[in-house]
C-alpha cells in the first residue's frame, strides 16, 4: 500500500495543516514508532525539488535535526532507496541520539506523492 493509499484509507492521522503543508503520522506494523509524511505545495520546478531530496550530501543543511545521512541501497525506481539518517534528539526524548533507518516509504514515497500532485496539476493545464 502506497503512502497516499494509507492517507486516503484513514490509517494515517493529520497532525498539522497549513495552506501549503500537511503533516500526517502513520502506524508502522513492525514498530512502536510512527512514520510521518509531509505533503507540501512548493513553488519550484519539479526537477529542482527532486534533486534536493536526492542530494543526501546536503541533507544536514536543511533536514531538521539531521547530523548525517547516506544512501545504503538504491532500490527499483518504484521503491526508491534505503537511507541511513542520524538525528539529534531533544534532551527530553527517551534516546539522546536516534539512528533511524528510513525505508523507501518514509523517504521516497513522500517525494512520489509530491511528484504525483505536481504531475496532476500539469495535466490539468
N, C-alpha and C positions, 0 to 999 in steps of 0.2 A: 504494500500500500504506500503510495507516494505521500509526501507531507501535505500536499494540497488536498488529497483524498482524506487524510486524517482530520485536517481542519474542517473540511466540509461535513464529515461524519460526526462531528461534535465530540471526538475523543480528545481534542485539544481545548484549552481554555484561553480565551482572550484576556491578557493581563494589562495591556496598555494600548490605547488608541489615540492617535493624534491625526491631524488632517493628512499627513504624509507617511505615517508609520503605524503598523500594527505589530504587536509582540504577543505570541502565543507560547504557552507551555504545554508539553505533550508527555504522556506517560511513556516510559520505556519498559517493556515487559521484563527485561533481564536486569533491571537496575532499580535502586531506591531513589536515584536522581531523576529529575525531569529533564527532557530535552527542551530546547527553546527554538522558536522560529521567528524571524523578523521579516516582515514584508514591507518594503518601503517604495515610495514613488520618488525617483531620483531624476532630476533634470540634467541628464548627461547621456551621451551616446552609449548604447549597449556594450560596444567593444571596450570602452573606457572603464565601465563598471566591472565587467568580467575580468579584464586584465588586472585590475586592482585586487579583486577577490582571489585570483590565482597566484598573485605575487606574494608568496609566503616570506620572502626576504624583507618586505617592508611591513609585515603584519604587526610587528611590535610597535610601529609608529602610529597605528590607528585602531587596532583591535583592543578593546577595553581590557586592561589588566594583563595583557599577554606579554610574557617575558621571553618566550621562544616558540617558534612554530616551524615545523618541517614536514615535508611530504614523505610518508613512509611507503606508500604504494599507490600507483596510478591504476585505477580500475577501468572497466569499459566505459565508453562515452556516456551511457545511460546511468551508470552507477557512480561516476565521479572519482573520488580518491579517498585514501585514508590518511589523516593528518594527525601528527603529534602536536599538542599545544600545551605549554606550561603556563599556568595562570597564577598570578599573585593574588591570594585571597585576603580578605579583611581579617583583622585580628579576632573579631568575634565569630568568624567562620570556624567550624569544627576542625578544619585542617589548615595549617598555616600556608602551605603551598600545595596546590592541587594540580596534579598532572592528569589531563583529560585526553582521552582517545576519542577523536571525532570520526565516526564513520561517514560515509557519503551522505546519509540522510541529514546529519547535523550540519553539514557544510555545503555540499554540492546541491542538495535538493532545495535549500533555501535560495541559492542562486538560480536554479532551474525555475523556481516559482517566479522570480523577478523577470527572468528571460521570457517565460510564457506570458506574463502580463504585458511585457513590452511588445512581444510579437502580436498579441491580441489587439493592442492599441494600434500598431502599424497596419494590421489587416483591416481595421475599421476605417482607416484613412482613405 
